[in-house]
Amino acid sequence: MKTIEDKGKVYQIGAVYEFSDDGEEWCIDRLENINQYVTYPYETCPGDAYNFIRACEFSLGTITEAPIKLKHGKCYQGL
């Protein structure tokens, strides 16, 4: 995964972060680029730019295969 350094911290391009214009209201998106020479340096995938970035303080959900439900009293054979 490509990384980029900004103000002594390393960020992962394409990773999910929280972004804000004012540091109070935050939205979640993927980091596309950091342009250190503009007022809103943190660019997201849809082309929006923000002034602040922080790591997400939660874990994202996962999708896994559901276990096969077995019926009591039936005969099964593994593959």
Backbone as a chain_set.jsonl record, in Angstrom:
{"seq": "MKTIEDKGKVYQIGAVYEFSDDGEEWCIDRLENINQYVTYPYETCPGDAYNFIRACEFSLGTITEAPIKLKHGKCYQGL", "coords": {"N": [[0.849, -1.172, 0.0], [0.572, 2.209, -0.827], [2.199, 4.891, 0.818], [2.227, 8.128, 2.445], [3.936, 10.915, 3.764], [3.247, 13.399, 6.212], [3.715, 16.205, 8.113], [5.308, 14.831, 10.023], [3.971, 12.429, 10.327], [2.834, 9.29, 9.018], [0.698, 8.349, 6.438], [-1.691, 6.121, 4.919], [-2.37, 5.769, 1.582], [-5.524, 5.358, 0.172], [-6.566, 4.157, 2.405], [-9.08, 4.152, 5.023], [-10.135, 7.016, 6.721], [-11.063, 9.578, 9.127], [-12.368, 12.758, 8.311], [-12.332, 16.374, 8.433], [-13.497, 19.757, 8.129], [-13.51, 21.753, 10.058], [-12.756, 20.571, 12.453], [-14.702, 19.758, 14.176], [-17.113, 18.557, 13.123], [-17.139, 15.403, 11.652], [-16.414, 13.277, 8.864], [-16.395, 10.142, 7.117], [-14.093, 8.667, 4.915], [-12.053, 7.621, 2.106], [-8.562, 8.167, 1.904], [-7.082, 9.925, -0.667], [-4.985, 11.597, -1.515], [-2.361, 13.772, -0.303], [-1.872, 17.114, -0.277], [0.445, 19.232, 0.524], [0.68, 21.976, 0.257], [-1.613, 23.554, 0.262], [-4.644, 25.029, 1.633], [-6.623, 23.146, 2.372], [-5.476, 20.24, 2.704], [-5.973, 17.446, 2.644], [-7.084, 15.113, 0.526], [-9.899, 13.322, -0.693], [-11.36, 10.317, -2.145], [-13.75, 11.019, -3.751], [-12.961, 13.512, -4.579], [-13.167, 15.566, -2.754], [-11.853, 17.933, -0.36], [-10.153, 18.381, 2.74], [-9.391, 19.978, 5.914], [-8.532, 18.735, 8.245], [-7.449, 15.535, 9.507], [-7.898, 12.301, 10.902], [-7.295, 9.159, 12.555], [-9.648, 6.513, 12.273], [-11.788, 5.922, 14.968], [-12.93, 3.492, 15.471], [-13.746, 0.1, 14.604], [-14.135, -1.258, 11.378], [-16.89, -3.078, 10.033], [-17.059, -6.614, 9.29], [-17.414, -9.121, 6.709], [-18.328, -12.394, 6.68], [-18.429, -15.908, 5.892], [-21.385, -17.601, 6.667], [-21.903, -20.121, 9.14], [-22.7, -23.506, 8.271], [-25.904, -24.632, 8.888], [-26.756, -27.345, 10.725], [-29.029, -30.078, 10.779], [-30.554, -31.629, 13.459], [-30.192, -35.067, 14.012], [-29.771, -35.845, 11.389], [-27.677, -37.346, 8.851], [-24.332, -36.593, 8.013], [-21.585, -35.995, 5.745], [-18.214, -35.18, 5.461], [-16.263, -33.261, 3.053]], "CA": [[0.0, 0.0, 0.0], [1.35, 3.434, -0.916], [2.115, 5.762, 1.985], [2.667, 9.507, 2.251], [4.261, 11.537, 5.043], [2.796, 14.781, 6.395], [3.914, 16.746, 9.464], [5.882, 13.821, 10.893], [3.135, 11.235, 10.42], [2.717, 8.559, 7.762], [-0.684, 7.969, 6.13], [-1.825, 5.139, 3.852], [-3.253, 6.173, 0.496], [-6.57, 4.362, -0.032], [-7.109, 3.708, 3.687], [-10.218, 4.911, 5.524], [-9.863, 7.94, 7.817], [-12.092, 10.577, 9.385], [-11.955, 14.051, 7.788], [-13.13, 17.495, 8.896], [-13.094, 21.114, 7.742], [-13.386, 22.605, 11.234], [-12.324, 19.802, 13.619], [-15.85, 19.43, 15.017], [-17.932, 17.574, 12.421], [-16.246, 14.496, 10.947], [-16.997, 12.326, 7.927], [-15.516, 9.004, 6.85], [-13.816, 8.484, 3.494], [-10.724, 7.084, 1.803], [-7.556, 9.17, 1.573], [-6.591, 9.821, -2.042], [-3.724, 12.316, -1.671], [-2.105, 14.887, 0.601], [-1.211, 18.234, -0.943], [0.922, 19.995, 1.67], [0.824, 23.398, -0.039], [-2.913, 24.204, 0.146], [-5.358, 25.163, 2.906], [-7.294, 21.883, 2.658], [-4.508, 19.332, 2.069], [-6.327, 16.024, 2.639], [-8.022, 14.863, -0.557], [-10.561, 12.027, -0.636], [-11.646, 9.713, -3.455], [-14.654, 11.745, -4.644], [-12.396, 14.803, -4.948], [-13.336, 16.556, -1.696], [-10.621, 18.243, 0.369], [-10.43, 18.726, 4.139], [-8.314, 20.603, 6.663], [-8.095, 17.851, 9.325], [-7.554, 14.091, 9.312], [-7.562, 11.493, 12.081], [-7.573, 7.732, 12.413], [-10.992, 6.126, 12.699], [-11.774, 5.428, 16.341], [-13.791, 2.324, 15.525], [-13.362, -0.891, 13.609], [-15.13, -1.458, 10.343], [-17.497, -4.403, 10.064], [-16.527, -7.633, 8.383], [-18.376, -10.043, 6.11], [-17.777, -13.744, 6.705], [-19.361, -16.961, 5.519], [-22.172, -18.117, 7.785], [-21.719, -21.573, 9.295], [-23.794, -24.337, 7.761], [-26.773, -25.082, 9.974], [-27.008, -28.776, 10.645], [-30.297, -30.511, 11.359], [-30.363, -32.695, 14.433], [-30.676, -36.377, 13.602], [-29.433, -36.112, 9.995], [-26.337, -37.883, 8.633], [-23.529, -35.699, 7.179], [-20.267, -36.494, 5.377], [-17.313, -34.089, 5.071], [-15.638, -33.388, 1.734]], "C": [[0.901, 1.244, 0.0], [1.132, 4.285, 0.336], [2.617, 7.154, 1.623], [2.886, 10.125, 3.631], [3.795, 12.987, 5.059], [2.963, 15.169, 7.856], [4.377, 15.676, 10.451], [5.05, 12.568, 11.078], [3.014, 10.606, 9.042], [1.28, 8.085, 7.604], [-0.682, 6.98, 4.97], [-2.822, 5.648, 2.814], [-4.241, 5.037, 0.249], [-7.166, 3.834, 1.256], [-8.237, 4.637, 4.125], [-9.801, 5.725, 6.742], [-11.107, 8.791, 8.066], [-11.535, 11.934, 8.961], [-12.879, 15.145, 8.302], [-12.588, 18.801, 8.331], [-12.75, 21.946, 8.97], [-12.909, 21.882, 12.491], [-13.453, 19.43, 14.55], [-16.749, 18.376, 14.388], [-17.026, 16.735, 11.532], [-17.031, 13.605, 9.999], [-15.947, 11.252, 7.629], [-15.342, 8.846, 5.348], [-12.432, 7.875, 3.332], [-9.788, 8.223, 1.408], [-7.014, 8.923, 0.177], [-5.203, 10.447, -2.181], [-3.594, 13.36, -0.565], [-1.313, 15.928, -0.167], [-0.811, 19.227, 0.141], [0.916, 21.508, 1.461], [-0.502, 24.13, -0.221], [-3.588, 24.234, 1.514], [-6.032, 23.863, 3.325], [-6.494, 20.76, 1.997], [-4.952, 17.88, 1.901], [-7.439, 15.766, 1.628], [-8.582, 13.442, -0.457], [-10.911, 11.555, -2.043], [-12.643, 10.491, -4.305], [-14.142, 13.129, -5.028], [-12.629, 15.895, -3.924], [-12.001, 16.776, -1.0], [-10.974, 18.755, 1.762], [-9.176, 19.282, 4.805], [-7.727, 19.669, 7.723], [-8.304, 16.388, 8.941], [-7.23, 13.413, 10.63], [-7.907, 10.04, 11.789], [-8.991, 7.459, 12.888], [-10.901, 5.508, 14.084], [-12.705, 4.235, 16.52], [-13.272, 1.321, 14.504], [-14.49, -1.046, 12.612], [-15.651, -2.882, 10.413], [-16.871, -5.348, 9.054], [-17.678, -8.446, 7.795], [-17.7, -11.403, 6.059], [-18.854, -14.727, 6.265], [-20.09, -17.44, 6.77], [-21.918, -19.612, 7.924], [-22.938, -22.318, 8.758], [-24.605, -24.829, 8.953], [-27.099, -26.551, 9.754], [-28.326, -29.102, 11.323], [-30.035, -31.71, 12.26], [-30.972, -34.009, 13.904], [-30.362, -36.745, 12.162], [-27.983, -36.616, 9.913], [-25.576, -36.972, 7.678], [-22.178, -36.327, 6.895], [-19.428, -35.308, 4.926], [-16.708, -34.33, 3.703], [-14.142, -33.485, 1.842]], "O": [[1.877, 1.308, 0.748], [0.015, 4.382, 0.846], [3.33, 7.34, 0.637], [2.109, 9.884, 4.556], [3.924, 13.711, 4.072], [2.403, 14.519, 8.739], [3.895, 15.62, 11.582], [5.389, 11.722, 11.906], [3.082, 11.295, 8.024], [0.71, 7.492, 8.519], [0.222, 6.999, 4.135], [-3.978, 5.925, 3.136], [-3.839, 3.88, 0.13], [-8.174, 3.129, 1.219], [-8.336, 5.77, 3.654], [-9.194, 5.201, 7.676], [-12.078, 8.73, 7.311], [-10.369, 12.234, 9.218], [-14.054, 14.899, 8.576], [-11.39, 18.942, 8.087], [-11.817, 22.749, 8.94], [-12.679, 22.532, 13.511], [-13.213, 18.847, 15.607], [-17.113, 17.402, 15.047], [-16.24, 17.273, 10.752], [-18.166, 13.223, 10.284], [-14.756, 11.452, 7.867], [-16.315, 8.885, 4.595], [-11.728, 7.644, 4.315], [-10.174, 9.13, 0.67], [-6.539, 7.827, -0.123], [-4.343, 9.907, -2.876], [-4.586, 13.778, 0.031], [-0.214, 15.654, -0.649], [-1.652, 19.985, 0.623], [1.13, 22.253, 2.418], [-0.525, 25.218, -0.796], [-3.158, 23.548, 2.441], [-6.018, 23.511, 4.504], [-6.789, 20.368, 0.868], [-4.369, 17.151, 1.098], [-8.588, 16.151, 1.842], [-7.853, 12.489, -0.179], [-10.773, 12.303, -3.011], [-12.41, 10.624, -5.507], [-14.833, 13.854, -5.743], [-12.318, 17.055, -4.194], [-11.123, 15.915, -1.04], [-11.961, 19.467, 1.944], [-8.057, 19.086, 4.33], [-6.551, 19.792, 8.068], [-9.198, 16.047, 8.167], [-6.387, 13.89, 11.39], [-8.701, 9.736, 10.898], [-9.475, 8.114, 13.811], [-10.039, 4.668, 14.343], [-13.21, 4.002, 17.618], [-12.456, 1.658, 13.646], [-15.665, -0.97, 12.972], [-14.924, -3.792, 10.811], [-16.236, -4.923, 8.089], [-18.785, -8.449, 8.334], [-16.63, -11.551, 5.469], [-20.043, -14.408, 6.27], [-19.47, -17.656, 7.811], [-21.736, -20.3, 6.919], [-24.06, -21.813, 8.794], [-24.054, -25.375, 9.909], [-27.649, -26.937, 8.723], [-28.696, -28.479, 12.318], [-29.379, -32.674, 11.865], [-32.104, -34.042, 13.421], [-30.662, -37.864, 11.745], [-27.171, -36.343, 10.797], [-26.11, -36.607, 6.63], [-21.671, -37.104, 7.704], [-19.874, -34.513, 4.099], [-16.645, -35.468, 3.239], [-13.456, -33.598, 0.826]]}, "num_chains": 1, "name": "protein.A"}
